[in-house]
Amino acid sequence: MNLEIFKKYNKPGPRYTSYPPATFFKSGFTVEEYIEQIVRSNEDEPQNLSFYVHIPFCPRLCHFCGCNTGVSQKEDVIRRYVDAIIKEIKTVSNYIDPSRKVSQIHWGGGTPNSINLDYVEEIMAPFSERYEFLDDAEIAMECHPGYLDYTDIDRLANAGFNRISLGVQDFDPKILKLVNRAPSQHPVNELVAYMRKKNFRGINLDLIYGLPGQTPESFEESVKQAIAVSPDRLATFSYAHVPWVKAAQKILEKHGLPGPDEKLKMFNNGHNLLTEAGYVAIGMDHYAKADDDLSLALRNKNLHRNFQGYATRKTTGQVYGFGSSSISQLWGSYIQNVKTYPAYIETIEKQGLAPTNAYVLQPEEQITREVITEIMCNGEMDFEQVGARFNKTAHQVKEIVQFAPEKLQEFMEDQLVAVNGDKVEVFREGFFIVRNIAMAFDPLLKTTEGMYSKTI
């Protein structure tokens, strides 16, 4: 890959995990407005239900973390938080059509596997009591391997989980120490082998590049170790240094951060190693084995994504989020809960729901979201096909996204994109700056200093 191309396009821009991005959310959303959106979602597609559970506690804080989390609290605080989530699940369930089926449950944080697994089982209970699950529903948890034991894997399997994502981040204990992250409690390859015995599928490892102490050579070694583990999926995330959002990240500056050239080499080396090992590049930073559901979805142009990551069109449902800072990602709106867990607990105890920031999409924005999703996920977008989904012509879709061929001219000159009539195709190398390409279809885009991380 041409590293000069990466340098050229390494500019601030949205990640487009939602459209419009979360920077457009507005405060002051009421419980009544939230209920109205839940009820309305029953008439929208997709009909499948996707639930997200946020656990905002960690045994200790990693200095690179950009998540809404805090150091683990006393048992009585965690107990109240669990009770609040259960109350919120039951409240939301009162307004969801019970005939709708669950296709996905995702636990994130924080460190979900750091709390007592009795609590996990309690939170899962109202889901199984109130809803029917699809046969191939994905029930996933993001786990910190530093706090994961074999007996925990047993209990997660018994609670219905069938997928685990391990936040390894780096295999070098010296680098983990610099960023205040605990190393894996057991050899990662043995944890993954045991998960397979328990019939877990889509097992994922997360790595981060751009951390203090990392070099292109050291990160290459981590990728090699990850390949040796042979997970079904693997993500290599670029560390986003946003100390104006997360003040704790300033600590990392004392150790020194790899420069842009070093980060690009880390990305390039990792990509080459993974694709040579048979992994298929999924979107910007994910990889999957050729027979994995994500690879098959990409091949069939049925890949999708939400705040929880990449998914197939079949698995993706409208997302209903539970817990502090969680975001419900419905067809017509995004609703975020209050961010701090003390305020979340108090609000749920009083009124059963805790919305704060939200955005209700206009019909034109739903169309723009579809265009950007196709670009970001599948690397192909046909204005005519998108228009057909919304009873619009290709010309009308182009007007909505304010499409002009000159917006893609630079990408075409660099052989990253091709435009053929109403069709836009992103070439393989273009996928690595796909956020930049998506920006050309965003009529709301305005970038200001400090609003977004760089695209690579």
Backbone torsions as a table, in degrees:
resi	resn	phi	psi	omega
1	MET	NA	148.5	-177.4
2	ASN	-83.2	107.7	-177.4
3	LEU	-66.6	-26.5	178.1
4	GLU	-64.5	-33.8	176.9
5	ILE	-63.0	-42.7	179.6
6	PHE	-63.3	-42.6	179.1
7	LYS	-62.1	-40.2	-177.8
8	LYS	-60.1	-39.5	-174.1
9	TYR	-102.7	8.9	-178.6
10	ASN	-80.3	77.9	-175.6
11	LYS	-125.2	159.5	177.6
12	PRO	-62.7	141.5	177.3
13	GLY	-172.7	160.6	-179.7
14	PRO	-63.8	153.1	174.0
15	ARG	-84.0	-16.2	178.3
16	TYR	57.4	36.1	167.5
17	THR	-70.4	-17.4	169.4
18	SER	-142.6	160.5	170.4
19	TYR	-136.2	127.5	-8.1
20	PRO	-62.7	158.9	179.8
21	PRO	-63.5	166.0	-176.7
22	ALA	-61.2	-19.3	177.5
23	THR	-64.2	-14.4	179.5
24	PHE	-93.7	-7.3	-178.1
25	PHE	-61.2	146.3	-179.6
26	LYS	-114.9	145.3	-177.7
27	SER	-84.1	168.4	173.8
28	GLY	88.5	18.5	179.2
29	PHE	-72.6	134.6	-174.4
30	THR	-96.8	164.9	176.2
31	VAL	-60.4	-42.3	-178.9
32	GLU	-62.7	-40.2	178.1
33	GLU	-66.8	-36.7	178.2
34	TYR	-64.5	-47.1	178.9
35	ILE	-58.3	-41.5	178.7
36	GLU	-59.1	-40.4	179.8
37	GLN	-70.2	-37.5	177.3
38	ILE	-62.4	-48.2	-179.5
39	VAL	-60.6	-43.5	-180.0
40	ARG	-63.3	-33.4	-177.5
41	SER	-64.5	-22.0	178.6
42	ASN	-63.6	-22.8	-178.9
43	GLU	-95.7	-5.1	-174.1
44	ASP	-100.1	164.9	173.4
45	GLU	-103.7	150.3	-2.6
46	PRO	-75.1	152.2	179.2
47	GLN	-78.0	-22.6	179.3
48	ASN	-60.2	150.8	179.2
49	LEU	-103.4	132.0	173.8
50	SER	-123.3	125.5	-178.0
51	PHE	-112.3	139.4	175.8
52	TYR	-120.6	131.6	178.8
53	VAL	-117.2	123.3	-177.6
54	HIS	-105.9	123.3	175.7
55	ILE	-110.4	109.3	-169.4
56	PRO	-91.9	29.8	-176.3
57	PHE	-119.2	140.6	175.5
58	CYS	-135.6	142.5	175.7
59	PRO	-59.3	-34.4	172.1
60	ARG	-154.9	157.6	-173.2
61	LEU	-94.0	127.5	172.6
62	CYS	-76.3	136.1	-174.5
63	HIS	-68.3	-20.1	-179.9
64	PHE	-85.7	-7.5	-168.2
65	CYS	-64.5	135.9	174.4
66	GLY	-114.2	11.3	-176.0
67	CYS	-86.0	164.2	173.9
68	ASN	-85.7	97.5	-175.8
69	THR	-152.9	171.2	177.3
70	GLY	-153.6	167.4	179.3
71	VAL	-64.1	139.4	-176.4
72	SER	-49.2	141.1	-176.0
73	GLN	-101.8	179.3	177.5
74	LYS	-64.8	158.6	-174.1
75	GLU	-58.6	-35.8	-178.2
76	ASP	-67.9	-31.8	177.5
77	VAL	-69.8	-44.8	178.8
78	ILE	-63.0	-39.1	178.2
79	ARG	-59.7	-45.4	179.4
80	ARG	-64.8	-38.0	-179.5
81	TYR	-65.3	-44.5	178.6
82	VAL	-61.5	-44.0	177.9
83	ASP	-60.8	-37.7	179.7
84	ALA	-66.2	-42.3	178.5
85	ILE	-62.6	-43.6	179.6
86	ILE	-61.8	-40.9	177.9
87	LYS	-64.0	-40.4	179.8
88	GLU	-66.0	-42.1	178.3
89	ILE	-58.5	-45.5	-178.4
90	LYS	-67.3	-36.5	179.2
91	THR	-65.7	-47.8	179.7
92	VAL	-62.9	-37.7	-178.3
93	SER	-61.9	-25.5	178.8
94	ASN	-63.1	-20.7	-174.4
95	TYR	-113.5	0.2	178.6
96	ILE	-97.1	134.8	177.0
97	ASP	-59.1	118.1	-175.6
98	PRO	-66.4	-11.4	179.0
99	SER	-80.6	-12.5	179.6
100	ARG	-74.4	146.2	-173.3
101	LYS	-109.8	151.3	-178.9
102	VAL	-85.6	126.4	176.3
103	SER	-110.2	-15.0	-175.3
104	GLN	-159.7	136.8	166.8
105	ILE	-131.1	131.2	-176.6
106	HIS	-131.2	128.1	176.8
107	TRP	-105.4	127.8	177.5
108	GLY	-137.9	-176.1	-177.8
109	GLY	-171.7	-147.4	19.2
110	GLY	59.2	-167.9	179.5
111	THR	-126.2	89.9	-175.9
112	PRO	-57.1	-35.4	-175.6
113	ASN	-82.6	5.3	179.1
114	SER	-88.5	-16.1	177.9
115	ILE	-86.2	162.3	178.5
116	ASN	-56.8	129.5	-176.5
117	LEU	-69.0	-12.7	169.9
118	ASP	-59.2	-39.5	179.3
119	TYR	-65.9	-39.3	178.6
120	VAL	-59.7	-44.9	179.8
121	GLU	-64.0	-37.8	178.3
122	GLU	-63.6	-42.2	-178.1
123	ILE	-70.1	-35.0	179.7
124	MET	-70.2	-26.3	-174.2
125	ALA	-56.3	-50.2	-178.4
126	PRO	-64.1	-25.5	175.4
127	PHE	-65.4	-49.3	-177.3
128	SER	-70.7	-28.5	-179.7
129	GLU	-74.3	-31.6	-170.3
130	ARG	-104.9	-16.0	-172.5
131	TYR	-131.8	154.8	170.6
132	GLU	-95.7	139.3	-178.1
133	PHE	-102.1	144.2	169.4
134	LEU	-63.6	152.5	-177.7
135	ASP	-59.7	-34.5	-178.4
136	ASP	-107.7	29.6	179.0
137	ALA	-59.4	142.6	-179.8
138	GLU	-98.9	117.8	-180.0
139	ILE	-115.3	105.8	-166.3
140	ALA	-123.9	151.0	173.9
141	MET	-136.1	136.2	170.8
142	GLU	-81.9	121.4	-175.2
143	CYS	-120.5	139.9	172.2
144	HIS	-87.9	117.3	-176.8
145	PRO	-65.9	-14.9	177.4
146	GLY	-70.4	-15.2	-177.4
147	TYR	-128.6	25.4	-176.8
148	LEU	-115.8	122.6	178.0
149	ASP	-112.2	166.8	-179.5
150	TYR	-63.9	-35.9	178.1
151	THR	-66.9	-29.4	176.1
152	ASP	-65.6	-40.5	178.2
153	ILE	-62.3	-40.6	176.8
154	ASP	-58.0	-47.4	-175.8
155	ARG	-69.0	-37.7	177.2
156	LEU	-63.6	-41.3	177.6
157	ALA	-61.8	-43.4	179.7
158	ASN	-66.1	-26.6	179.8
159	ALA	-83.9	-1.1	175.8
160	GLY	105.6	-2.1	179.5
161	PHE	-71.9	140.9	178.3
162	ASN	-131.7	5.6	178.1
163	ARG	-145.9	138.7	177.4
164	ILE	-132.0	138.0	172.6
165	SER	-112.6	119.4	-176.5
166	LEU	-95.7	121.1	178.9
167	GLY	-83.1	74.4	-179.2
168	VAL	-70.8	-46.6	178.8
169	GLN	70.4	-48.1	175.0
170	ASP	-162.7	145.7	-179.6
171	PHE	-88.3	-7.1	-177.8
172	ASP	-88.6	114.0	-177.8
173	PRO	-62.0	-26.5	179.5
174	LYS	-68.0	-39.5	178.5
175	ILE	-69.8	-40.8	177.1
176	LEU	-60.7	-37.8	179.1
177	LYS	-64.3	-39.4	179.5
178	LEU	-61.4	-32.4	-177.4
179	VAL	-101.8	9.4	175.4
180	ASN	65.7	39.1	178.6
181	ARG	-114.8	134.0	178.8
182	ALA	-71.1	139.7	176.2
183	PRO	-74.8	171.1	-179.4
184	SER	-62.4	138.8	179.9
185	GLN	-68.8	-31.8	179.5
186	HIS	-131.4	159.0	175.6
187	PRO	-53.0	130.3	-174.0
188	VAL	-61.4	-37.7	179.9
189	ASN	-63.4	-33.5	178.8
190	GLU	-74.1	-35.9	175.7
191	LEU	-61.9	-45.7	-178.8
192	VAL	-65.6	-40.6	177.9
193	ALA	-61.2	-39.5	179.8
194	TYR	-69.0	-38.4	176.8
195	MET	-59.1	-39.3	-180.0
196	ARG	-64.9	-38.2	176.9
197	LYS	-60.9	-30.0	-179.7
198	LYS	-92.4	14.5	173.8
199	ASN	68.4	25.8	171.1
200	PHE	-73.6	145.2	-179.7
201	ARG	-130.7	165.1	-179.3
202	GLY	58.4	34.6	-178.2
203	ILE	-65.9	130.6	-173.4
204	ASN	-122.0	145.4	169.3
205	LEU	-116.6	137.3	174.1
206	ASP	-104.1	133.9	170.7
207	LEU	-124.5	151.4	176.5
208	ILE	-122.6	135.3	174.0
209	TYR	-117.3	147.5	-177.4
210	GLY	106.8	13.0	-179.2
211	LEU	-87.4	157.9	176.0
212	PRO	-56.6	140.2	178.1
213	GLY	87.8	-17.7	180.0
214	GLN	-77.3	144.8	171.8
215	THR	-128.8	165.0	175.7
216	PRO	-54.7	-36.3	-179.0
217	GLU	-71.1	-41.9	-178.0
218	SER	-68.7	-39.0	179.4
219	PHE	-68.5	-35.8	176.1
220	GLU	-59.6	-38.7	178.6
221	GLU	-65.5	-39.8	177.3
222	SER	-62.7	-41.8	179.0
223	VAL	-63.6	-40.7	178.0
224	LYS	-61.0	-42.0	178.3
225	GLN	-65.7	-37.1	177.8
226	ALA	-64.9	-42.2	178.7
227	ILE	-62.4	-38.0	178.6
228	ALA	-62.9	-31.0	176.9
229	VAL	-69.5	-29.6	177.1
230	SER	63.8	52.5	175.3
231	PRO	-69.8	161.8	177.1
232	ASP	-70.3	-34.4	-177.9
233	ARG	-136.0	156.2	179.0
234	LEU	-151.2	136.2	178.3
235	ALA	-119.8	136.4	175.4
236	THR	-118.2	99.9	-175.4
237	PHE	-90.8	138.0	171.9
238	SER	-78.9	125.2	177.7
239	TYR	-62.4	124.1	178.9
240	ALA	-96.6	108.7	-178.5
241	HIS	-87.8	102.0	-178.2
242	VAL	-129.6	65.3	-176.9
243	PRO	-63.0	-18.2	175.9
244	TRP	-72.3	-16.4	175.7
245	VAL	-101.3	-45.8	-179.1
246	LYS	-119.0	97.4	-173.7
247	ALA	-59.9	-28.7	-178.2
248	ALA	-61.8	-23.6	-179.5
249	GLN	-66.3	-18.8	178.3
250	LYS	-60.9	-26.7	179.4
251	ILE	-58.3	-35.6	-177.0
252	LEU	-66.0	-25.9	-179.0
253	GLU	-64.7	-24.7	178.1
254	LYS	-65.1	-32.2	-178.5
255	HIS	-88.5	-15.1	-177.4
256	GLY	87.8	134.8	-179.4
257	LEU	-109.2	144.2	176.4
258	PRO	-57.2	144.0	178.7
259	GLY	-77.3	172.6	-178.8
260	PRO	-57.0	-40.9	-179.9
261	ASP	-63.1	-41.2	178.6
262	GLU	-65.3	-41.8	179.8
263	LYS	-63.1	-40.4	179.5
264	LEU	-64.2	-37.7	177.1
265	LYS	-66.4	-39.5	177.5
266	MET	-59.9	-47.4	179.5
267	PHE	-61.3	-47.0	-176.8
268	ASN	-62.9	-47.2	-179.9
269	ASN	-62.3	-43.4	179.3
270	GLY	-61.9	-44.0	-179.9
271	HIS	-61.4	-46.1	-178.5
272	ASN	-62.9	-43.9	-180.0
273	LEU	-62.3	-43.9	-176.1
274	LEU	-69.6	-43.2	179.9
275	THR	-69.7	-34.6	175.5
276	GLU	-65.6	-27.1	178.7
277	ALA	-83.8	1.6	176.1
278	GLY	99.8	2.1	177.6
279	TYR	-78.9	144.9	178.0
280	VAL	-96.2	131.1	178.2
281	ALA	-73.3	123.4	-179.1
282	ILE	-110.0	113.5	177.7
283	GLY	60.3	-140.7	-172.3
284	MET	-78.8	-43.9	-164.7
285	ASP	-142.9	12.4	-179.8
286	HIS	-112.0	153.5	179.0
287	TYR	-138.3	148.8	179.5
288	ALA	-147.3	150.8	175.1
289	LYS	-62.3	154.4	-171.8
290	ALA	-60.5	-28.4	-179.0
291	ASP	-96.6	5.8	179.2
292	ASP	-73.7	154.0	-178.9
293	ASP	-56.5	-36.9	-178.4
294	LEU	-67.4	-41.6	178.5
295	SER	-64.5	-41.0	178.9
296	LEU	-65.9	-38.8	178.8
297	ALA	-65.5	-40.4	177.4
298	LEU	-62.6	-43.8	-179.6
299	ARG	-61.0	-36.4	-178.4
300	ASN	-93.2	4.9	180.0
301	LYS	60.0	39.9	177.6
302	ASN	-121.9	27.0	179.0
303	LEU	-82.4	146.5	-178.5
304	HIS	-142.3	172.1	177.0
305	ARG	-156.3	155.4	174.6
306	ASN	-143.1	-165.3	-178.7
307	PHE	-61.8	-22.8	-178.3
308	GLN	-87.3	-8.2	178.0
309	GLY	124.7	-164.8	-179.0
310	TYR	-76.6	146.9	178.5
311	ALA	-152.8	168.7	174.2
312	THR	-85.3	158.4	175.9
313	ARG	-57.3	-34.7	-178.9
314	LYS	-67.1	-41.2	-177.4
315	THR	-77.9	-33.0	-175.4
316	THR	-63.6	129.0	172.3
317	GLY	-125.9	175.1	169.6
318	GLN	-66.5	133.7	-172.1
319	VAL	-94.9	130.0	174.9
320	TYR	-115.8	115.2	-173.2
321	GLY	-95.9	141.5	179.7
322	PHE	-127.9	139.1	-179.7
323	GLY	105.8	168.3	-178.4
324	SER	-61.6	137.8	177.2
325	SER	68.7	-4.1	-178.2
326	SER	-65.4	152.8	-177.5
327	ILE	-120.7	125.6	171.1
328	SER	-85.2	128.8	-173.2
329	GLN	-116.6	80.4	-176.5
330	LEU	-89.6	171.0	-178.8
331	TRP	-61.7	-39.6	-173.7
332	GLY	-105.0	0.6	-175.3
333	SER	-165.6	162.8	169.9
334	TYR	-122.7	133.2	179.3
335	ILE	-131.3	123.2	179.7
336	GLN	-107.8	137.2	175.6
337	ASN	-74.9	163.1	175.3
338	VAL	-55.3	144.9	-166.6
339	LYS	-82.0	-36.4	-175.9
340	THR	-89.7	141.5	-175.7
341	TYR	-69.4	-31.1	175.6
342	PRO	-62.4	-43.7	179.2
343	ALA	-67.9	-36.3	178.0
344	TYR	-61.9	-48.2	-179.2
345	ILE	-57.3	-49.7	-177.4
346	GLU	-62.6	-41.6	-177.4
347	THR	-68.3	-43.0	179.0
348	ILE	-64.8	-42.5	179.8
349	GLU	-60.0	-32.5	-178.6
350	LYS	-82.1	-42.2	-168.8
351	GLN	-134.0	2.0	173.4
352	GLY	83.4	-22.8	176.7
353	LEU	-134.0	157.8	-174.7
354	ALA	-141.2	51.8	179.2
355	PRO	-73.4	150.5	174.6
356	THR	-137.7	-61.1	179.1
357	ASN	-102.6	146.3	-177.6
358	ALA	-159.5	166.0	173.6
359	TYR	-148.9	125.1	176.7
360	VAL	-101.6	121.2	-173.7
361	LEU	-79.0	142.2	169.0
362	GLN	-81.1	157.3	-179.8
363	PRO	-54.5	-37.5	179.5
364	GLU	-65.8	-34.0	179.4
365	GLU	-71.3	-31.8	175.4
366	GLN	-64.5	-37.0	178.1
367	ILE	-69.3	-43.5	177.3
368	THR	-60.2	-41.4	177.8
369	ARG	-58.4	-41.8	-179.7
370	GLU	-64.9	-41.2	178.6
371	VAL	-61.5	-48.4	-177.8
372	ILE	-67.2	-36.6	178.0
373	THR	-61.9	-44.0	179.4
374	GLU	-63.3	-41.0	178.3
375	ILE	-64.3	-48.8	-174.2
376	MET	-68.1	-37.3	-172.2
377	CYS	-95.4	-48.3	-169.2
378	ASN	-106.9	-9.4	176.7
379	GLY	69.1	11.1	176.3
380	GLU	-140.5	142.4	177.5
381	MET	-148.6	126.7	-179.3
382	ASP	-114.5	113.2	-178.4
383	PHE	-56.7	-36.3	-179.3
384	GLU	-67.4	-43.9	-180.0
385	GLN	-65.6	-42.9	177.6
386	VAL	-61.9	-43.3	179.7
387	GLY	-60.0	-38.8	-179.1
388	ALA	-61.2	-32.1	179.3
389	ARG	-67.9	-22.1	-176.2
390	PHE	-119.6	13.9	-178.7
391	ASN	58.4	42.7	178.0
392	LYS	-124.6	156.9	174.2
393	THR	-83.9	164.4	176.5
394	ALA	-59.3	-39.7	179.9
395	HIS	-62.0	-41.2	-179.9
396	GLN	-65.4	-39.0	177.8
397	VAL	-63.7	-42.9	178.7
398	LYS	-60.1	-39.5	179.0
399	GLU	-65.9	-39.1	-178.3
400	ILE	-64.0	-42.1	-179.1
401	VAL	-90.3	4.2	179.6
402	GLN	54.1	47.6	-177.6
403	PHE	-73.1	135.5	172.9
404	ALA	-142.4	128.4	-177.1
405	PRO	-53.9	-31.6	-179.1
406	GLU	-64.6	-21.5	176.7
407	LYS	-65.5	-23.9	-179.6
408	LEU	-105.1	1.5	-173.6
409	GLN	-56.7	-45.3	-178.4
410	GLU	-64.0	-40.0	178.2
411	PHE	-64.9	-38.6	179.8
412	MET	-67.7	-40.1	178.5
413	GLU	-63.0	-32.2	178.6
414	ASP	-88.3	7.1	176.8
415	GLN	58.8	43.2	177.5
416	LEU	-105.7	-23.4	-174.0
417	VAL	-143.5	149.6	172.2
418	ALA	-129.3	141.6	175.9
419	VAL	-119.3	123.5	-179.1
420	ASN	-131.3	95.4	-177.4
421	GLY	65.6	-118.5	-179.6
422	ASP	-91.9	5.4	-175.6
423	LYS	-110.3	140.2	175.5
424	VAL	-121.1	128.5	179.1
425	GLU	-120.8	130.0	175.6
426	VAL	-96.1	122.3	178.2
427	PHE	-74.3	165.3	-174.5
428	ARG	-53.6	-46.2	-179.3
429	GLU	-68.5	-27.4	177.9
430	GLY	-67.0	-24.5	-179.8
431	PHE	-60.3	-26.9	-174.9
432	PHE	-81.0	-10.1	170.7
433	ILE	-124.9	34.2	-172.9
434	VAL	-65.9	-25.9	175.0
435	ARG	-61.6	-41.3	177.8
436	ASN	-62.6	-42.3	-179.9
437	ILE	-64.1	-42.9	179.8
438	ALA	-61.3	-32.3	-179.4
439	MET	-60.6	-25.8	-179.9
440	ALA	-70.1	-13.0	-179.2
441	PHE	-109.8	13.2	-173.9
442	ASP	-108.3	101.0	-178.5
443	PRO	-71.7	-14.0	-179.6
444	LEU	-93.8	-1.8	-169.2
445	LEU	-65.9	127.2	168.9
446	LYS	-144.1	123.6	179.0
447	THR	-110.2	132.7	175.7
448	THR	-127.9	159.4	-176.8
449	GLU	-57.4	128.6	176.1
450	GLY	86.3	-1.1	-178.6
451	MET	-80.9	-41.7	-175.7
452	TYR	-130.7	154.7	171.1
453	SER	-75.6	167.8	177.6
454	LYS	-72.2	154.2	-170.2
455	THR	-73.3	-18.0	179.9
456	ILE	-120.8	NA	NA
